[in-house]
Amino acid sequence: MAAELVRGQNHPLPQTRLEIRISAGNPIVAGATLGDERGTVHGAEWVAHPASPQLAGIEVPKQAAAAHRLAIDLDAMPEHIHRVTVLLALPTGVGGPARFGAMAAPFVAVTGLDGTEIARYTVTDLDTESAVAALELYRRQGAWKVRAVGQGYAGGLAAMLHDQGLEQGTDLAARIEEAVARGMARSVAQPPPRPEGDGRVRTAAAGGGTDPAPAKPPTPPQQSQDTPPAGGPIDYEHPGRRTAAPPTPPPAVPPAAPGQPAQPVAGDASGWTMDERLYNQVWGMFEDLARTTAAYRSAVDFAESRMEQELDRVLSDPRTRVGPAADSARAEARDKYTDLVEQAREALERDLRQLTAEAEVVEPALPPAYARWDSPVWQAYQVPMEIPMAVRLGDLHLPERPDLRIPMLVRLPLERGLWIDAGRSGAYDEGAVDSGELRRLAADAAVAIAARLLAVYPAGEFSVHVIDPAGSAAGSFAPLVESGALAEPPAAGAQGVSSVLAALTQRVDLVQMAVRSGATDALPPDLDTAEQLLIVHDFPHGFDDRAVTQLRYLADEGPSVGVHLMMVADREDARAYGPVLDPLWRSLLRLTPVAEDHLADPWVGHAWTYEPSLVPSGSRVLGQVLGEVGRAVRARQSYGS
């Protein structure tokens, strides 16, 4: 039975090859420092962190996540290392909690490679601290022990590293935060916590492959439909939120027979509306696939490690190194490996079959905001009266089952800008698509996303502006122009760039001042209070230094007051600006016009393959939908005049 540690308590470690499993309610950074007999860290090379995740005997995750696994081999530690301190920190500048006291207490467990817990510790009594030394593994008289530390630091990583004797702690903390920010820019946002009573069947838990994280707090109270929005008539929070926990829907089909998997039902998650239930169900499928795949990969890693250990024992003894006994031992080790992998694969396939059956039921039931462009739901499209919870930006899948696609849903209003990468990087170099085709596909992907956003908002509550300085994407933007869905024609040339940026910058300034002063009634009557999307194509062509500064301002300040940015650009084209634009790129969610495995989940950090949601070739659905949007906008304008 695992030892439940309290602060200051220690416990012997029966083995030296370990995992440190960490769970938290929000994405956190995990790392480790290596110390001498006094616990002193003598240099940056003694710290394992996201920018340098591997040291002798230890490997840590490369990015912030709500769940982590650290691999540790104490036998591989250099002789001068006597202490391994597991550190946790909150990422900065990503909109999450700024102190541990504002989130659920982190949970840390020391386990064997087979997942058997040795000791566990819940890091409690934290308040203003943004970094904490959670556990330490220390060498005492030739044996290793674990101690619960729980020492927090309000000064963050820099203060923690300085406390352990690292003189360059401030510089290293900045490097770690930079690496984490780059990783967060590639991450899929974490879904909302599941409320108690969620009726979904946890496929990963059913498979027995992963330890469940500590219970997350219920979704915080949100704005009621009957409560007037704070701050006057402008409210850029998501509409229609309730103040009570959503109900769990009654089962639509009889429960499954004992020993049989539950029959999938569209909308069987918790929620007030079908829209919310489907949203939660899709996120549940995403989480299930992440966790069951992690369980499978962990089981395969364990099988490989066990086989290596058994083969090492055979080879280490001269009496069994050669001969029939050695051959038999090797064959037995390989057979055990094969059996373990087959068992893990069977559990994975069982879970994947359940998820595939669920996806086949859920996909046809999705509303336009969540549906693929080839879904029949678009054929009966009508301009909605309410804003949905989220919008689909594409599909995600893992190599274990490429045909199992999970919709990538992003909450509305958008909390960060989007970047459609038109450059050749990553998987692009492996394909036969040339640079010109990539740029065309990137513009088409931007138009598809913009059209979907226009289609899922009520008429007049979402406006799109386009900057295309050279007019190089006129063909891609033609459906937006011809339908009348654009607020104005695409801006061309340096003057057009300056005019659009000046107008949107002024709008952000005015709304920010009005909201902060509580005087939204004093806004100019001709100010468009609808959500705004600015599409910038072919950046930085047509941009001077002033325009670049305005663009960065819109990216940072715009989302909070309803102005959102979508960049269609090749980062290499802007290399002349050097590191000045690095914060801009990191602040945007990077998407690609072709499939690429660059996104990560917030639990175990799988590399998910993202595929854009493009309109099928030859389909007229885009023109039909935008035509309806344009007619609704014109009718609203005519009624208003």
N, C-alpha and C positions, 0 to 999 in steps of 0.2 A: 504494500500500500504506500502511496506517495506521501512524503512528509509535507505537512502544511506549515510553512515557515512563517515566523513573525520577524519584524525588524531586529537585526542583530543575531538571530539564531543561525547556527551552522548545521551541516549534515554531511556525512561521508559520501563520496561518490564511488559506487561499486565498479564502475567501468570508466574508460578514458575516451571512448568515441561517443560523442553526445550531440544532441540537438537542444538549442534553446528556442522554445516556442513562445511567441509574444502575441497577445491579443489586446486590442484597444478599440474604443468606440469610434475613433477618428484616425486618419493617417498620421503616423509618427515615423521618425527616423530611428533606426537601430544601428548600433555599432559596438565596438569593443576596443578597449585599450589594454596594452600589455605592460606590466610593471615588474620591477625588480623585487628584491626581498622586502623593501620598504614601500612598495607600491608606486615608486616614481616612474613616470613615463619620460624617457630620455630623448625622444624625437618624434617627428611626424610619422616616421617609418614604423613606429610602435603602435600606431592607431589604425584599426580597420574601419573603414567608413565608406559611404556610397561612391566617393571618387576613387577609392583604393580598397576594393572589397575583399581582397585576398592577402593574407599573410600566412607565414608558416604555421600550420595547425588550426587556422580559423578562416571562415568565409562568412561575410555578412551580406545582406541584401543591398541592391544598388539604388533603391528609391524608397520614398515614403509609402507606407501602406498601413492598413488597419490590422494586418496580421503578418508576422515575420517568422522565419526559421533561420537560425544561425547554426552552422555546422562547425563543430569543434573536435579536434583530435589532440588531446592533451599529451599523448606520447610524441607527437610531432613538434611540440613546443621546444624552442631552444632552451638549453640548460639554465641560461641566465634569466629566463622568464619564470616568475614565481606567482604572478597574480594576473588574472584575466577579469576585467571589469566590464560588464554589459551595461551600455549606456543607452538611454532613450531620450529623444528630444522632439519638440514640436517644430515642424517646418515653418519658416517665416515667409510672409508675403504671399500666401496662397489662400487667404480668406478663412482659414480654420481657427480653432481656439488658440489663444495666445498664452494660456496657462493650463496646467494639468488640473487645477481645481475646477475648471469649467467643463470637464468631460468625465466619463466613467473611469474608475481607477484601472490602470494597466495591469494585465495579468501575465505573469512570466512562469514558465514551467521548464524544468530540466528533464529531458527524456533520453532514453536509449534510442538507437537507430530504428528499433522496431516500434517506436511510439510509446513504450511503457514509461510512465512518469516515475521519476525518482524523487523530485521535490518540486513544490510549487509555491509561488509567492504573489500575493496581490499587493501592489504598491499603493498604500492608502496614505491619508493625512497629507496630501499635497494641496497646495493652494496657488500661490503666485509663481511657482517654479515652472520654467519652460524646458528644463533638462533635468534628468535624474540618473544617478548611478543605481541601477536596480539590483543587480547581483554581482558577486565576485566569486570566481573559482580560484582557490589559492592552494599552493603546495606547502604541506606541513609534514616534515620528517619522511619525505619520500612518497607521501600519499596526497591525493587531491581531495579537497572538500569544497562545498558550496556554502556561501553565507548570504543571507538576505540583507541588503544594505539600505536601499530606499532613501538615499541622500539626495535631496533636491537642490536646484540652483536657480534662483530668480534671475541671475545674470546669463542664463542659457549655456550653450555649449562652450563658449569662450571661458566662462567662469569655472566650469567643470574641468576643462583641460588644464587651466592654470592651477587649480587646486591639486591636480595630480602631478604637478611639477613640470608641465610642458611650457617652456618659455614662449614659444610661438603659437600659443593656443588661440589667440585672436585671429591670426592669419589662417590657421587650419580650419577654424570654425567657419570663416568666410568661404573657404574652398568647399567645405561640406554643404553649406547652404546653397552655393552656386550649383553644385552637382544635383542636389535635391530639386532645386527649381527647374533644372533642365528635365529631370525625370517627371516632375509633376505636369509639365507642359505636354508630355506624351501620354498621360494617364487618362483613362476613362473615369469620370467623376464617380464618387462613391454613392450608391443608392441610399434612399432614406431608410432608417432603421425599421425593422418589421415590428408592428404592434403585437402585443400579446394576443394569442388566439388565432394567429394566421393559420388558415386551414390547409396550406400547401404541404405536400409530402416532401420531406427533405431527402432527395435522392442520395446525396453524398453521405449524409448521416446513416441512411439505410444501408449503404454499402459498407459502413464501418471503417472507412479509410481515414477520416480526419477527426480530430477532437473538436467538438463544438466550442466556439468562442463563448465567453461569458455573456449572459443575456444583456442585450443592448436596451437602453432606455426607450420608452415609446416615443413616437413622433411628437415633438413639442406642439403645444396648442398653436393653432393657426387662425387666421382671420375668418370670422363668420361672414356669410353672405348678408346677414341682417345688420352687420356693424358697418357704419360708414368708414371709409378709409381715412387714416390719419393724415394730417397735413393738407387738407383741402381737396379739391377735385382731382388732383393728379396723384396716382398711386401706382408705382411700378412694381409692387409686390405681386405675387401670383394671385389672381382673383379666386373667389369661391372656396376659400379654405374654411374648415370647420374647427370648432373649439373642443370637440369631444373626440374620443378615439373612434375610428370607423368600425362598423360592424363587420363580422365575418359572415359571408353569405351562406345560406343553408345549402347543403349538398344537392346538386341538380340530378344526380343519379344515385341509385342504391350503393352503399359502401361495398368495396371489393370483398371477395371471399377471403378467408384466412389464408395467408401464404401467397396471395396473388397481388400484383401491383395495383394501385388505385387507378381507376379509369380517369384519364385526363378530361378536364372540363374547362372551357374558355371562361375566364373571369372568376376563378375559384379562390382568388386571393382576397385579402381584406380591402375594404374601401367603401366610400359612400356612393359612388357611381360606378357604372360599368367602365368608364374611361379610367378611373383611378384603380379599379381592380385589375384591369388588363395591364396597366402600367406596372403595378406591383408584381403581377405574375411574370411579366417579361423579365423584370429585374431578378425575380426568384429563379427563373431558368438560367439567367446569366451566372448567378452566384452558384447554383447547383453544378453547372458545367465546369466552372472554375475549380470548385472544391473536389468534385469527383475525379477530375483530371489530376489535380495535385495529389490526391490519395494514390492514384495509380502510379504516378511518377515516383512518389516517395517509396512505394512498395518495390518498384523495380530497382531503385537505388539501394534499398536495403538488401534485396536479393544479390545484387552485384557485390556489395560490401561483404556480405556473409560468405559468398563463394571465394572472394579474395582472401578472407581470413582463413578459411579452411585450406585453401591451396598454400597459403604461407606456412601454415603449421606442417603441412606435408613436406614442403621444401626445406624447412628449417631443421629438420631432423635427418641427419645423414643416413640413418638406418631405414627411413621410409622414402628417401628421395628418388630411388630408382627401384625397378622390379615390379612384379605383379601387384604387390600391396600398394605401391604408389599409383599405379594405373587405376586400381580399383577405387582408391581414395579420390583421385581426380574425377573419375566418372561419377562417383557418388555426389561430389560437390556440384558438378554441373547438372546432375539430375535434380538435386534440391533447388538449384537456381531456376531450372525450367519449370518445376512444379509451382514455385512461388510466383513466378511471372504469369503462368497460366491462370492461377487463382486470382491474381490482381486483374488480369485482362477480363476474366469472366465477370468480376464485380463491375468493372468499367463498362463492359458491353451491356450488362443488365441496366445500369443507370442510363447509358446512352439510348437504349431502346425506349425507356420510359420518357426521356426528354424528347426524343424524336417524335414519339406519339403525341406528346403534349404540343410540340411545335406545329404538327400537322393540324391540330384542332385550333390552336390559338391564332395562327397566321390568317386564316380566312375571316376570323372574327374581328380583326383589328380595324379601327376607324381610320379615315384618311390620314390623320396626323401620324399614325404609326404604321401605315400599310406601305407595301412596295408600290412602285408606279404601275406594275402590271396587274395589281389587284382589281377585281371587278368593282370594288367599292368606289373607285374614281369615276366609273361610268355613270353613276347616279349622284355625282357630286353636287352639293348645294353649299353656298356660302354659309358658314356657321354663325350662330348667334352668341356663342361663348368661346373663350380661349381654352384649348386643351391643356392638360398638364405638361405635355412634352411633345417633341417632334422627332421623327426618325431621320438620322443623318447617314445611315448606312447599315451594314451587317457586320457581325463579328463571328469568327470561328477559330477553332484550334486544330492542329494537325491530326489529333487522334480521331476526329470525325469532321472532315472539311465540309461535308454536305449538311451538317447541322448548323444552321445559321441563326444567330440570336440578333434580333433588331437592336441597333444602337440608338437608344432613346436619350435625349438631352432635355432637361427641364426647361420650361418657359416661365418667365422671360429668360433669355440667354444670360448666363452669368459671366461669360468670357467670350472674346471674339474667336473667329475661325480663320484658319490659314489653309487654303488649298495649295499644296506644294506643287508647283509646276516644274520643279527642277529634277535633274537626274541624280537620285541618291537611293541608297539601300537596294531594294528589289528592282528598281527601275533599270539598273544596269544589266540585269539578267534577261530582260525582255527585248523584243524587236521593235518596240515603239520608239520612234525618233523624237527629237526635242520639239519639233513643230506639232506633232500629234499629241504629245504630252500637254503642251500649252492649250491646245484646243479642247482636250478632254478636261483639263482643269477648269476652263471657262464654262464648259457644259455642266460640270459638277456644281459650280457656283450658281448657275442659273437654276438648276434643279432644286437646290436647297432654298434659294430665294423664292422660287415659285411655290414650294411647299409652305414656307412661312407665310407668304401672302394668302395662300389658300386656307390655312387653318385659323387665321385671325378673322374676326368679324370685319365687314366692309368698313374701310376708313380707319381701322385701328392699327394698321401696319403699313409703313411706306418704305420704298426702296429707292436709293440713289445709287448711281453708277458713275465711277470715274474710269474712263478708258482713254487716256491721253492721246494715243496714236490711232484709236479706232480699230485696233487689230483684232478685236473680238466682236465686231459688229454682227457677224453671222450668229454667234452664240447668243447674243443679247437681243436678237431680232424678236423672239416670241414675247419678251417683256415689253418691247417698244410697241409692237403691232397691236397688242391686246389693250394698250392703255393702262397697264398695271403700274408702270413706273410713274413716280411723282413728276419727273421731267426727263427729257432725253439724256443719254449718257454724256457726261461732261468730257470735252476734248481739249487738248492743249494745256499749256501752263496756266492760262487765264481761267479756264474751266476748272482745273484742279483747285486753284486759289479760291474761286468763288464758292464752290461746294464746301470746302473745308472751313472757310470763314463762317458760312451760314450755320453749319452744324456746331462749330465751336461756340458761336454766340448762343445757340439754343442750349447747349450744355451749361454755359455760364449762367444764363437767365434762370433756368429751372433749378440749378443747384442753389442759387441765391434765394429763390423764392421758397424752396423747400426748407432750407436752413432757418430762414427768418419766419416761417409759418405764414407767408403772404402769397400763397399761390393764386389768390383771387386777383392779385395785382399784375399778373402776367399779361402781356399784350393780347388783345382779343384775336389777332390773326396768327398767333403762334400755334403751330401744328403740334398738338400734344400726343399724337399717335406714336407708337414705337417706330424707331427709324433704323434701317439697315443701310450701311454704306458699303458698297462693293468697290474695292480698289483693284483694278486690273493692270498688270504689267508694271507694278512698282519696281524701281523708283523712277521710271520714265516720266518726265514732266514735273517732278518734285524738286523744289529747291530746299535749302536748309529750313526755312520758315515753315514750308508745307510739311516737312518731315516732323518738325516739332509739334505742329498741330495734330498730325496723325497719331503720334505717341500720346498726346493729351486725350484724344478721343478714345484710344484703346484703354487708357487707364481710368478715365473719369466717366466715359460715356455710358457703360452698362448700368450704372446705378441710377441714371435718369432717363433710360430708355433709348440710348443711341448705341448701336452695336456695329461692329466692324467685321468685314469679311475680306481678307487679303487673298488675291490670286497672284502668286509671285514665285519666282525662283530666288532663293536666298543668295545665291552666288551673284545675281545681278546687282545686289546691294552691298557687295563686299567692300566697296570703296569707303563706306561709312565705318568699317571696322567694328569694334565692340560697342559702339554707340547704340546700335539697334538690337543688341542681344536681349535687353529686357522686353522689347516689343515682340520678338519672335517667341520668347518664353511665355509671354502672357496669353498667347493664342493657342487654341486647340488645333494641332496639326492634323489635317486630313489629306488624303492622297486621291488622285483621279484614277489610279489603278490599284489593284490589291497589293497590300504591303503589311508586314507583321511588325508594326511600330507602336501599337497601343498596349497598355498594361492595365490589368485589373487592380483594384485597391486592396485585395486580400493577400494573394500569393505572388503577384507580379508576373503572371503568365504573359508571354508575348502573343497577343491576339492579332490575327490577320483581319485588317479592316478592308471592306469593299464598299465603294461609294454607291449611293442609291441613285442610279442614272435612269433616265427614261429609255425604254427599249427602242432600238433602232426601227424607224418607220412608224412608230406609234404617234397618234395624233392627240394623245391624252393631255400633253402639256398645253397645247394650243386651246383645247376645249376648257381646261380648268382655268387658265389665265383669262380666257374670254369671259367666263362667268365672273371672275374677280373684277375684271375691267368694267363689265356692265353694272355690277353691284356698286362699285366706287362711283361711277358716273351718276347712277340713280340717287345715291346718297348726296352727292354734290348738288344735283338738280333740286332735290327736296330741301336741302339746306338753304339754297338761294331763293 
